[in-house]
Each structure stands twice: as C-alpha cells, then as structure tokens.
Amino acid sequence: MAHLAINGGTPVRTKPFPQWPVYDERERAQLREVLESGVWGIGSPKTAEFERRWAEYVGTKFALSCTNGTHAIQIAAKAAGVTYGVEVIVPSYTFIATASAVLEANGIPVFVDIEPDTYNIDPAAVEAAITPHTRAVIPVYAGGRPPDLDAINEIARRHGILVIEDAAEAHGSEWRGQRAGSIGDLGTFSFQSSKNLTAGEGGAVTTNDERLFDLCYSYQNVGRRREGGWYEHPILGTNNRMTAWQAAILCAGLERLEEQTNRRHRNGAWLEEQLSAIEGIRPMRSDERITRHCYHLYMLRYDRENFGGVPRERFLAALRAEGIPCSSGWTPLHRQEAILRQAEEYPRACVPQGRSLNYAQVHLPVTERIAAEEAVWFSQTILLGEQADMQDIVDAIAKIRTHVDELRAT
C-alpha cells in the first residue's frame, strides 16, 4: 500500500494556501482618487505621496519610484558611476536583473560565490574580487534574508567602492533594526506581481545621499534636473517613471505591509525550528543580527544523501503531490545564455587588462551545487497562512522522509 501521494496515497493537504495579491476597498479608493484627479502620470501627487511614504518606511531621506526593479538597479548603477570598463561584484545566485542591469549600464558583472548556509554573497569572495576597476558591489537579499552587511560595508569603505543593496525581495527585512535599502549607499526594490508589496510592476531606489538621488532622478526622468527646465537634459536618461495608478496600489498595500511582514517572520521562524528536527532538511544559519526577515521566499537545504540518494527534483515532485507548492529556484547567472552572449559582445577595448569575460570558465562551487541539487523554495504567499498551514508543510516533509523508500523504489 502506497503512503506517498505521488504513488497514489492520500495527500497531506488538499486546500489552497492564501491567494495573492491581497486587495480590498482601500485599493479601489486609491484608484478612484487618481482617476478623479486627472493627473495619471508625471506630476501626480499620488506618486509623490508614495515616494515620501516609502522613504519613511525604509528609513532613508530619499526614495525615487520607477518602472520596475530591473530599472531600479540600472538607475542606481549609473548613478554610482558604472559605465564601460567598470566592474561590479554580484552573486551568481540571484535573479538575472542583478547582472543584466549592470550590463545595460555598460558595466561588467564580476560573479562571486555565496555562503553555503545563507545563500547570500560571501564577503570573503567580495574582497578577493576587488580590483582597481571595481566601482560597486551589489549584495542581494536572497529570498528577503539580509546578507552580512557589517562585513560588506566594512570592505566597501576600506576599498572606496559603493554598496548597492538589491532589496527586490526584502520589503521590511531588517539588519540590526535597520530596514533593507537604508544600509548601503543605494537600495533598490521591485514591486512586481510576486513581491511582498506589489502593484503588478514597479520599482524604487532609496538613498540618504542627495547627490546620488539627483543623479537617479535624472536617469529616471529623461535626463532632467530636479530643479531644471522641462526641455533641459544635461545627461542622457530615459523615461523610467512610475504611473500614478501603480503608486495608488502601493499606497494601499503599505497599509497592510507591516502586519503581513510580521506574520511571515513569525511563520518562517516557526518553520525553521520545526524543520531542523527532520534529518536531511537544513534551514539557513541563524543570525541574531537579522532582526526581521520578510521571507519573500522560505529557502531550505535538501540533503540528498539523508534521503537515500533521492534526487531533489523527485523530492519536489513528491512534496507537490502532498499539496505543498515548491520550486528549485534560480539557475546560476554565469551559466545563463543571455549573460554569456552579452559578455561575448562586450567591446573588447573596454575590458580591463587581465579581465576575462568568458563566464563559461567561471567556477563557483557553492552556487553550482545549491542550484543543481540542494535549494528548495516556498513562496511568500504560503507564509501568510496560519500555523496550521505551516504544520502541513512540516507534516508533508516528515511524511516523505519516513516513506522515502517509496521514492527510491519508483
């Protein structure tokens, strides 16, 4: 008799997890306000309201809205002085935008490895990758988890490079009580459909540096100055402005973001405690400096050897059959066809002496192992459930561990 649902047994869970996005009359009221204002684009007080509120939430002097998280990184990179021949250190374990935005700014991504027990950029690898051509490092909050910002900021200060926080997945995460996006020189956010605060699309750049903010504004707003004339364009920018409709949705979403973030944090911490008791399942390393984790993704480490050699993909299929949505996550960027092709087309005359852009020769053992056989992801929507929903995740994994011989035999 089969016990596992993948083999015909009864699944642990048949009901859905919480749906996303969440909306109510607050979104409708905000959208009506924009509709009736007659100002739907540039100059909308609703966009200015969101920027003010987002800066207050993050804890920075300035926030600039934009079209999406990819453009947010590109704008920040350009403001940081990234251009032809300039190197930017990035993890390979991240969404493609972290590196593609650097390439779109004409910079050179330098891929480094990650820590095996956090999935975040390894500070030691950052330091080893710095050259005279390095202008910035982009630490990513993988799944919303803060990287070691103490070490990264110290390294950056010592070498005179800028820190651009890729906080696309980190709305409300905190490092030593400081919010993501307020700790480096620049922070970037995404409000794409899956994000913890969403308007379907949208992005933002945050900073405490007025000079950098002015540059970001110009790159976002077709090269205009904040106090300049309408047809004065001192630098070459493009139109990456957010619409008032997006700002309205985000203003409404901000009203429930704190409660949702605290709920995800509690549920994530509970899962860490419960799952650590299952042999072969390893949560991420605890770090008391992380004072809040927004858990855009709950990531765990699957140990194939402790599951009788069952490949991760087979484990994931069994988990889905038990009613638990899950995925294997990112493909390393130094193996992405688009990155390899773009690097091949980079102007040879702009490549610093001694630097190879043959990413096919790059070997990042931790990243490659994690992506190929270890990482297991759950989305933020799951963590909006009740503790009983979290118990179903634990029960499903424990069930698979108990009956793992059924997977090995099929």
C-alpha positions in Angstrom: 0.0 0.0 0.0 1.4 3.4 -1.0 1.6 6.1 1.6 3.0 9.0 -0.5 0.5 10.9 -2.6 2.9 10.7 -5.6 2.3 7.0 -5.6 -1.4 7.1 -5.0 -1.6 7.7 -1.3 -3.7 10.4 0.4 -2.1 13.9 0.3 -1.4 15.8 3.5 -3.1 18.8 2.1 -5.9 19.5 -0.5 -6.9 23.0 0.3 -5.2 26.1 -1.2 -2.8 28.4 0.6 -3.6 32.1 0.8 -4.1 33.8 -2.5 -2.1 36.7 -3.9 -2.4 39.6 -4.4 -4.5 40.8 -1.4 -6.8 43.8 -2.0 -9.9 45.4 -0.7 -11.8 48.8 -0.8 -8.5 50.6 0.1 -7.1 49.9 -3.4 -10.4 50.9 -5.0 -10.5 54.2 -3.1 -6.9 55.0 -4.0 -7.5 54.3 -7.7 -10.7 56.4 -7.7 -8.7 59.2 -6.2 -6.2 59.1 -9.1 -8.9 58.7 -11.7 -10.7 61.8 -10.5 -7.6 63.8 -10.1 -7.0 63.9 -13.8 -3.2 63.6 -13.2 -2.3 60.0 -14.0 1.4 60.4 -14.9 4.2 62.7 -14.3 3.5 65.3 -11.6 0.9 63.2 -9.8 0.7 63.9 -6.1 -0.1 60.2 -5.6 3.4 59.3 -6.9 5.0 61.9 -4.7 2.9 60.5 -1.7 4.2 57.0 -2.3 7.8 58.1 -2.6 7.5 60.1 0.6 5.9 57.1 2.4 8.3 54.6 1.0 11.3 56.7 2.2 9.8 56.9 5.6 9.1 53.2 5.7 12.6 52.2 4.6 14.3 54.9 6.7 16.0 57.0 4.1 16.0 60.6 3.2 15.0 59.9 -0.4 13.0 57.4 -2.4 12.5 57.5 -6.2 9.8 55.4 -7.9 10.4 53.8 -11.3 9.1 51.3 -13.8 10.4 48.1 -12.2 13.1 46.5 -10.1 15.4 45.9 -13.1 15.4 49.6 -14.0 15.9 50.4 -10.3 19.2 48.6 -10.3 20.2 50.1 -13.7 19.4 53.6 -12.4 21.4 53.0 -9.2 24.3 51.6 -11.1 24.5 54.5 -13.5 24.3 57.0 -10.5 27.1 55.0 -8.9 29.3 55.7 -11.9 29.0 52.4 -13.7 30.0 52.6 -17.3 32.2 50.9 -19.9 35.1 49.0 -18.3 33.8 49.4 -14.7 33.4 46.3 -12.7 30.5 45.5 -10.3 30.7 42.5 -8.0 27.5 40.4 -7.9 26.4 37.0 -6.7 25.6 34.5 -9.4 22.8 33.1 -7.3 20.1 35.7 -7.9 17.5 36.8 -10.5 19.0 37.8 -13.8 18.2 41.5 -13.3 21.1 41.9 -10.8 23.6 41.3 -13.5 21.7 42.3 -16.7 21.1 45.8 -15.2 24.9 46.2 -14.8 25.4 45.1 -18.4 22.7 47.5 -19.6 24.5 50.3 -17.7 27.6 49.2 -19.8 29.4 47.8 -16.7 31.0 44.4 -16.2 29.4 41.9 -13.7 32.0 40.0 -11.7 30.4 36.9 -10.3 31.4 35.6 -6.9 30.3 32.7 -4.8 27.8 32.6 -1.9 27.8 31.3 1.6 26.6 27.7 1.8 24.4 28.3 4.8 22.8 31.6 3.9 22.6 31.6 0.1 23.9 35.2 0.3 27.0 36.7 -1.2 30.2 35.6 0.6 32.1 38.7 1.9 35.4 36.9 1.6 34.7 36.3 -2.1 33.8 40.0 -2.5 37.1 41.2 -1.0 39.1 38.7 -3.2 37.3 40.0 -6.4 38.1 43.7 -5.9 40.4 45.3 -8.5 41.3 48.9 -9.3 38.3 48.8 -11.8 35.7 47.8 -9.1 33.1 50.6 -8.6 30.4 48.8 -6.6 29.2 45.6 -5.0 25.5 44.5 -5.2 24.7 42.3 -2.2 21.3 40.5 -2.8 18.8 39.8 -0.1 18.2 36.2 -1.3 14.6 35.4 -0.5 14.5 38.5 1.6 17.3 37.4 4.0 19.8 40.2 4.8 23.4 39.4 3.8 26.3 40.2 6.1 26.0 43.9 5.7 28.6 44.6 8.5 31.3 42.8 6.6 30.3 44.1 3.2 30.1 47.7 4.2 33.4 47.5 6.0 35.1 46.0 2.9 33.5 48.6 0.7 34.6 51.5 2.9 38.1 50.2 3.0 38.4 49.9 -0.8 36.4 53.0 -1.7 33.6 51.2 -3.5 29.8 51.7 -3.3 27.2 49.3 -1.9 24.0 48.9 -3.9 21.5 46.8 -1.9 19.4 44.6 -4.2 16.4 44.5 -1.9 14.0 43.5 -4.6 12.7 40.7 -2.3 13.3 42.4 1.1 10.5 44.7 1.8 10.6 45.2 5.6 13.6 43.0 6.3 15.9 44.4 9.0 19.6 44.1 9.8 20.3 45.3 13.4 17.0 47.1 13.3 17.7 49.0 10.1 15.4 48.4 7.1 16.7 46.9 3.9 17.5 49.6 1.4 18.8 52.0 4.1 22.1 50.4 4.9 24.3 50.8 1.8 24.8 53.8 -0.4 21.8 52.9 -2.6 18.9 50.5 -2.2 16.7 49.0 -5.0 13.3 47.4 -4.8 10.8 45.6 -7.0 7.0 45.7 -6.8 6.5 43.0 -9.5 3.5 40.7 -9.2 5.0 38.2 -6.7 6.7 40.7 -4.4 5.6 41.2 -0.8 4.4 44.7 -1.8 3.1 44.7 -5.4 1.5 46.9 -8.0 1.9 44.3 -10.7 5.0 46.1 -11.8 7.1 49.0 -10.4 10.3 49.7 -8.6 12.1 52.2 -6.4 15.6 53.4 -5.5 16.4 54.6 -2.0 19.4 56.6 -0.6 20.5 59.1 2.0 22.9 60.8 -0.4 21.4 63.8 -2.1 24.0 63.8 -4.9 23.2 60.2 -5.8 19.5 60.9 -5.6 19.8 63.8 -8.0 21.6 61.5 -10.4 19.0 58.8 -10.1 16.3 61.3 -10.7 17.9 62.4 -13.9 18.5 58.9 -15.2 14.9 58.0 -14.4 13.4 61.2 -15.9 14.9 61.6 -19.4 18.0 63.4 -18.1 16.2 66.3 -16.4 17.4 68.0 -13.3 15.1 68.1 -10.3 15.1 72.0 -10.4 15.8 72.3 -14.2 13.6 73.3 -17.1 11.3 70.9 -18.8 13.4 70.7 -22.0 16.8 70.8 -20.3 18.6 67.5 -20.4 22.1 67.7 -19.1 22.7 64.0 -19.1 21.3 61.1 -21.2 18.5 59.5 -19.3 15.3 57.6 -20.3 11.7 57.5 -19.2 11.5 55.1 -16.3 8.8 56.8 -14.4 6.1 55.0 -12.4 2.4 55.8 -13.1 0.1 57.2 -10.6 -2.0 54.0 -10.8 0.9 51.9 -9.6 1.6 54.4 -6.8 -2.1 54.3 -5.7 -2.0 50.5 -5.4 1.3 50.7 -3.5 0.0 53.3 -1.1 -2.9 51.0 -0.2 -0.6 47.9 0.1 1.6 49.8 2.5 -1.3 49.9 5.0 -1.1 46.1 5.5 2.6 45.5 4.8 3.7 45.6 8.5 1.1 43.0 9.6 2.0 40.8 6.6 5.7 41.1 7.2 5.4 40.3 10.9 3.2 37.2 10.0 5.8 35.9 7.5 8.6 36.5 10.0 6.7 34.5 12.7 5.8 31.7 10.4 9.3 31.5 8.9 10.9 31.3 12.4 8.4 28.6 13.4 9.3 26.6 10.3 13.0 26.9 11.0 12.5 25.4 14.4 10.3 22.6 13.3 12.1 21.6 10.1 15.5 21.5 11.8 14.3 18.3 13.6 13.9 16.4 10.3 17.0 14.6 9.2 18.2 15.7 5.8 16.5 19.1 6.0 18.7 22.1 7.0 17.3 25.6 7.5 19.6 28.5 6.9 22.1 29.5 9.6 20.6 31.7 12.3 22.0 35.2 12.8 20.9 37.4 15.7 21.8 40.5 13.6 18.8 39.7 11.4 16.1 41.4 13.5 13.4 40.7 10.9 13.2 38.5 7.8 10.3 39.3 5.4 10.6 35.8 3.8 9.7 36.7 0.2 11.0 33.1 -0.2 11.4 30.5 2.5 14.5 28.6 1.5 15.8 25.3 2.9 18.6 23.0 2.1 17.8 19.5 0.9 20.4 16.8 1.7 20.0 14.1 -0.9 22.3 11.6 1.0 20.0 11.8 4.0 17.0 11.0 1.8 18.5 7.8 0.5 20.0 9.4 -2.6 16.7 10.6 -3.9 17.3 13.5 -6.3 15.9 16.8 -5.3 13.6 17.0 -8.3 11.9 13.8 -7.2 11.6 15.1 -3.6 10.0 18.3 -5.0 7.5 16.3 -7.1 6.6 14.3 -4.0 6.1 17.4 -2.0 3.9 19.0 -4.6 1.8 15.8 -4.7 1.3 16.2 -0.9 -0.3 19.6 -1.7 2.7 21.9 -0.9 3.8 24.2 -3.8 7.5 24.4 -4.1 10.3 25.0 -6.6 14.1 24.6 -7.1 14.9 28.2 -7.6 17.4 30.1 -9.7 19.8 29.0 -12.4 23.3 30.5 -11.8 23.8 33.6 -13.8 27.2 32.7 -15.0 25.5 29.8 -16.9 22.7 31.9 -18.4 22.8 32.1 -22.2 21.8 35.8 -22.3 24.7 36.7 -19.9 27.2 34.6 -21.9 26.1 36.1 -25.2 26.1 39.7 -23.9 29.6 39.3 -22.4 30.9 37.9 -25.7 29.6 41.1 -27.4 31.1 43.5 -24.9 33.5 45.9 -26.6 37.0 44.3 -26.2 38.7 47.7 -26.0 36.7 48.4 -22.8 37.6 45.2 -20.9 40.3 45.9 -18.3 43.6 44.3 -18.8 43.7 40.9 -17.3 39.9 40.5 -17.0 38.3 37.7 -18.9 34.6 37.9 -19.8 34.4 34.2 -20.6 31.9 33.3 -17.9 31.8 29.8 -19.2 35.1 29.3 -17.4 33.9 30.7 -14.1 33.5 28.0 -11.4 31.5 28.8 -8.3 31.2 25.5 -6.5 28.7 26.5 -3.7 26.4 28.3 -6.1 26.5 25.4 -8.6 25.8 22.7 -6.0 23.0 24.7 -4.4 21.3 25.3 -7.8 21.8 21.8 -9.1 20.8 19.7 -6.1 20.1 21.5 -2.8 17.8 24.5 -2.8 14.1 24.2 -2.0 11.9 27.2 -2.1 8.4 28.2 -0.8 6.8 31.5 -1.8 5.8 34.3 0.5 2.1 33.6 -0.1 2.4 30.3 1.8 3.8 32.2 4.8 0.7 34.3 5.0 -1.2 31.3 6.3 -1.9 30.2 9.9 0.3 28.0 12.0 -1.9 25.0 10.9 -0.8 25.7 7.3 2.8 25.7 8.4 2.2 22.4 10.1 1.1 20.9 6.8 4.4 21.8 5.3 6.3 20.1 8.2 4.0 17.1 8.1 4.4 16.6 4.3 8.2 16.8 4.5 8.3 14.4 7.5 6.0 12.0 5.7 8.3 11.9 2.7 11.3 11.4 5.0 9.5 8.5 6.7 8.5 6.8 3.5 11.5 7.8 1.4 11.9 4.1 0.3 8.7 4.6 -1.8 10.5 7.2 -3.8 13.7 5.1 -4.2 11.6 2.2 -5.5 9.8 4.1 -8.2 
